[in-house]
Amino acid sequence: MNKKAQGGEIIVYAIVFVVLFIIGGIIGSLSLPEFSGRFYISGLVFSIFGTGAGFVIIKLISHH
């Protein structure tokens, strides 16, 4: 794969991550009880699992 294609793929993942972060933050703000940083924590969790990285991390941890 050439470097230009890899760069485009990374940009797409970054855009998807940011969009999912915002959506997850809004969902977390509406559904979670009041605590400091709930927008960021819920947005981060939502976007990590939305992009599939969370499942990769769990798979790596469970094999050790």
Beta strands, then each sheet from edge to edge (+ up, - down):
end
